């Protein structure tokens, strides 16, 4: 039987290997990560159960970080019903994948920073499902845990260190948004 530590190591190692390129093939990376999540879903859910305890709030846990080329791999815990503010990723490429539970991801793009945001669509992610975005076009999204009872867990791989980013609040009616600078908080490292 596989342990969740072996599963997390495999996820980490694949993310680090693919991100050696400046513009990795995000679809292929998502497929490889998703295959591990599907295969090891029970081990991951059991091993990461501490992150799913109630009343912990939204948390980011660092699984791996590399400086050159830049990449960060995180596990995030989403309390029941939690919805993030609409936010960007500071121009980084990224993959977001469900490990446990289900997430709704509503996303927007725009041709340039002087253009209004345009709704791109919604994705619903269950374990092993992923959504991804490139570094080039401006991109923002809002994520929501679809469960009212269970904490969801997600894996995030970013093409750099996502320390500073912006959240967006809608002003009057779409497409006008107010940008607010933010600093990411990491709850700690995930021990393997």
C-alpha positions in Angstrom: 0.0 0.0 0.0 1.3 3.5 -0.9 1.7 6.0 1.9 0.6 9.6 1.5 4.2 10.7 2.0 5.3 8.6 -1.1 2.3 10.2 -3.0 3.3 13.7 -2.0 6.9 13.0 -2.9 5.8 11.8 -6.3 3.6 14.9 -6.9 6.5 17.1 -5.8 9.1 15.4 -7.9 6.9 15.5 -11.0 6.1 19.2 -10.5 9.8 20.0 -10.1 10.9 18.0 -13.1 8.3 19.5 -15.5 9.1 23.1 -14.3 12.7 22.9 -15.4 11.5 24.5 -18.6 10.5 28.2 -18.8 7.1 27.3 -20.3 6.2 23.7 -19.3 3.5 21.7 -20.9 0.8 22.3 -18.3 -1.7 19.9 -19.8 0.9 17.0 -19.6 1.9 18.0 -16.1 -1.7 18.1 -15.0 -2.3 14.6 -16.5 0.7 13.1 -14.7 -0.2 14.7 -11.4 -3.9 13.7 -11.8 -2.9 10.1 -12.4 -1.1 10.0 -9.1 -4.1 11.7 -7.3 -6.5 9.2 -8.8 -4.3 6.2 -7.9 -3.5 7.4 -4.4 -6.7 9.3 -3.5 -7.4 7.3 -0.3 -3.8 7.5 1.0 -3.7 11.3 0.4 -7.1 11.8 2.1 -6.1 9.8 5.1 -2.6 11.2 5.4 -3.6 14.8 5.0 -6.6 14.4 7.4 -5.1 16.9 9.9 -5.4 19.6 7.3 -9.1 18.9 7.0 -9.9 19.5 10.6 -12.6 22.1 11.2 -12.0 25.6 12.5 -8.5 25.8 11.0 -9.5 28.3 8.3 -7.9 28.7 4.9 -4.3 27.6 4.9 -1.4 27.3 2.5 1.3 24.6 3.1 4.6 24.6 1.3 5.5 21.3 -0.3 8.5 22.5 -2.3 10.2 25.6 -3.6 13.0 26.2 -6.0 14.6 29.4 -7.1 16.0 28.8 -10.6 14.0 28.2 -12.6 11.4 29.4 -10.1 8.6 27.0 -8.9 6.6 26.5 -5.8 4.4 23.6 -4.9 1.7 24.0 -2.2 -1.2 22.2 -0.6 -4.1 24.4 0.3 -6.9 23.7 2.8 -10.3 25.2 2.0 -12.8 25.3 4.9 -16.4 24.3 4.2 -18.1 26.9 1.9 -15.0 29.1 1.8 -14.6 31.4 -1.2 -11.4 33.2 -2.0 -11.5 36.8 -3.2 -11.0 37.2 -6.9 -7.2 37.3 -7.3 -4.3 37.2 -9.8 -1.1 35.2 -9.7 1.4 38.0 -10.2 2.1 37.0 -13.8 3.1 33.4 -13.0 1.8 30.3 -14.8 0.0 27.8 -12.6 -1.9 24.6 -12.1 -4.5 24.0 -9.4 -5.7 20.5 -8.8 -8.2 19.0 -6.3 -6.8 16.4 -3.9 -9.9 16.0 -1.8 -13.3 17.5 -2.1 -14.6 19.7 -4.9 -13.8 23.3 -5.9 -15.5 25.7 -8.3 -13.1 28.0 -10.1 -14.5 31.1 -11.8 -11.9 32.8 -14.1 -11.4 36.1 -16.0 -8.8 37.2 -18.5 -8.0 40.5 -20.3 -5.8 41.4 -23.3 -3.8 43.9 -21.3 -3.8 45.7 -18.0 -5.6 48.6 -19.6 -8.5 46.4 -20.8 -11.5 45.3 -18.7 -11.7 41.8 -17.3 -13.8 39.4 -19.3 -15.4 36.3 -17.7 -13.6 33.2 -19.2 -15.7 30.6 -17.5 -16.2 28.2 -14.6 -14.6 24.9 -13.9 -15.6 22.3 -11.3 -12.8 20.2 -9.9 -13.0 16.9 -8.2 -10.0 14.8 -7.0 -7.4 14.6 -9.8 -9.1 17.4 -11.9 -7.1 20.5 -12.7 -7.3 23.9 -14.2 -4.2 25.8 -15.4 -3.2 29.2 -16.7 -0.3 30.6 -18.6 2.0 33.5 -17.5 1.4 35.7 -20.5 -2.2 37.0 -20.5 -3.5 38.8 -17.4 -5.5 36.2 -15.4 -7.6 36.2 -12.2 -9.9 33.7 -10.6 -12.0 33.0 -7.6 -12.1 29.6 -5.9 -14.9 28.2 -3.8 -15.2 25.0 -1.8 -18.5 23.4 -2.9 -19.0 21.5 0.3 -20.8 23.0 3.4 -19.4 20.2 5.6 -16.0 19.1 4.4 -12.7 20.9 4.1 -11.3 20.6 0.5 -7.6 20.1 -0.3 -5.9 21.3 -3.4 -2.4 21.0 -5.0 -1.0 24.2 -6.5 2.1 24.4 -8.8 3.3 27.9 -9.7 6.1 29.1 -12.0 7.8 31.1 -9.3 7.2 32.1 -5.7 3.7 33.6 -5.3 4.5 35.9 -2.4 2.9 39.1 -3.7 -0.3 39.2 -5.7 -3.5 41.3 -6.0 -7.1 40.7 -5.0 -9.8 42.4 -6.9 -13.1 43.9 -5.8 -15.8 44.8 -8.3 -16.6 48.5 -8.4 -20.1 49.4 -9.6 -20.7 46.9 -12.4 -18.4 44.6 -14.3 -15.9 45.2 -16.0 -14.6 47.6 -13.4 -12.4 46.2 -10.6 -10.3 47.7 -7.9 -6.9 46.1 -7.4 -5.6 45.6 -3.8 -2.0 44.3 -3.1 -1.7 41.2 -0.9 1.0 39.1 0.6 0.7 35.3 0.7 0.9 33.7 4.1 2.3 30.2 4.4 1.1 28.1 7.4 4.3 26.1 7.3 6.2 23.3 5.4 4.6 20.0 4.8 6.8 17.4 6.3 7.5 14.3 4.2 
